Amino acid sequence: MIAIVHYNAGNTRSVTNALERLGYEARVTDDPAQIQQAEKVILPGVGEAASAMHYLKEKGLDRLLPALDQPVLGICLGLQLMCRYSEEGDTSGMAIFNTEVKRFPPGGRVPHMGWNNLRQVSGALFAGIDPDADVYFVHSYYAACCAHTVARSDYLLPFSAALQHNNFYAVQFHPEKSAGTGAEILKNFLTL
């Protein structure tokens, strides 16, 4: 079973639909037992960091998720919550990735919304993916590049488009909205 973590942070339906198109079934849940027993776990997200983290803490998922052994994929806000800290709402994250999430600086339109290139891709999520592939972003905050960065993109400055540490994977873009490239990235995760 693939668990999609419910934490009042949007886009679970889009992710579920994307998995169904690939021939996979998933369950949207905030039940720690179901999440722990899942083969794969996806932490999607569209929303605000402080309230999303509050919900995860209420359910004990802020402690459970970093302790999982199976592959875990964070998407957009999911990536940001897997980092050490977010400026959005002065929020402590799960510290799976040792980097901070910051608001884009002045000088461009925020949120960063639309198609943008990936750069310097590496690792299992990007097997068979064109190194300059376009993916779809919608975000006002970004994870700084760090030792866990496995893909970067540029908007006003370079930022982490994807992170990976042990069994934890995360993407700032929305693979469920990134056409064929996004479908391949999801498939790569699901077949880890």
N, C-alpha and C positions, 0 to 999 in steps of 0.2 A: 504494500500500500504506500502511496505517496501522500504525505500530509502537507497541506497548505495551511500555514498557521494563521488563524483568525485572531486579529487583535485590533479591530475597528480601524484599520488603516487602508481601506479601499482595495481595489483591483483584483480581489480574489476571483471574481467571475471571469475576468479577462485571462488570468493565468490558467484557471480550470479549462476554459475553452481552448486555449493553446495546447494544453496537454491532451485534451480529447482529440484534437486534430492530428496529433502525433500517435494516437492509438493507446493512450494511457488513461487510467482512471485515477482520480485523486479525491481525497476527503478534506474539506475545510473544517478545521477543528482548533479548539483551544484546550483540549483535554490532554494533560501531560502524559497520561498512559498511552493514548493513541499516538502522540508525537514520538514518544520514546520507542514504540514498537514499529514505527514506519521504516520502510527501506530507504526512502529519501525524504528530506524535509525542505520545503520552500517557504521562506519568509518574505512575502511580497510587501509592497507598501506604496501608498500614496497618502500623504497626510503630514502631520506635524510631529516632530520628534518627542517632545515632552509628554504629550497625552498618549502617544503610542507606547512609550517606555513605561508610563504609569500603568497602562493596562497589562503589559507583559509582567510587571512586578506583582500586580494584584493576583495574577494566576500562577506565579512562581516560575514563569517561563524565562525570565531574565537569568535565572540560575540553571535551568534545565538545558536551554539551547546551547550554551557554550560547553556543556558537558557531554553532548551527543558524540557518538562514534561514527554514525552513518554520514554520508554526504549531505551537506546543508547548503542551500543556495539562497542568498539574500538578494533582493531586487529593489533598487532605488532606495526608498526609505529603509528597507531591510538592510542594505549595505551600510547605511549611515548608523543604524542602531548597533551594528556589529563592531563599530569602531569604538575607541576609548572615550571620546567626548564629542558633543556637538554644540556649536554656538547657538543653534536653534533651541530656544527655551532653556539655555544653560543646562544641558542634559548630559548626564553620565551615561555612557553606553555599556555594552557587554564586554568591551575590550578584547574581542577576538582578534581584531586587527589593531596594531599599535600605531594609530594615526588619529588625527583630529579632523572633524568636519567643520568647515567654515563657510560663511556666506560669501558668494561671489562679490568681488570688489566693485565699486562704482566704475562706470565707463562702458557699460553695455546693457542690453535689455535682459532683465531677470524676471521670470525664470529663463534659463537656457532651455529652449524648446525647439525640437525639430531634429532633423537628421544631421549626424556629425560622424566624422571618420574615427576609427580606432587607430592607434599607433602602438608599435612595440608590443604586439601580442605574443603571449607565450602560455604554455600549459595546456592541460587536458580540455578545458572549456573551449579552446580555440582550435582544436584539431580540425584541419580541413577548411578553416575560415581564412578568407583573403585578409592579409595583414592590414590592408587599408579599407576594410569593409565599413559601410555606413550602418549605423544603428540609431534608434530613436530615443532621444533624451527629453525629460521634463523635470528640471530641478533648479532650485535656488541656492542650494548648498552643495558643497563638493568635498570629497575626501582628498586630503593632500597626498601626493605621491610618497611612497614609503617602500620599505623592503618587501612588502607583500603585494605590491602593484604588479599585475600580470597583463594589464593593458592600460594605456592612457589615452586621453583625448585632450583637445585644447579648446577652451572658450575663455577668453580674457586671460587665461593662464593655463599651464598644464595641470591636469588633475587625474586621479585614479578613475578609469572607466571600469576596471575590474580588479578585484583583490582575491588572493588565495593564500590560505595557511592551513596545512594539513588537510583535513576533510571539510574545511569551510571555504566556500566560494561565494563571491558576491559581485554583482554588476550594478553600476549606477544607471545604466540605460534600461529600457524596457524590452526584453527579448520577445515578450508576447505581442509587442507592437512593431517589431523590427523585421517583418516579412520573412523571407527565406533564411537570411542570416540569423535572425533571432531563433527561428525554428531549429536550425542546426545547432546553435549554442545550447538550447534547451535539451535537444536530443543527446548532445555530448554529455550533459550533466546526468540525464536519466540513464545513460548506459555506463556510467562510471563503475 
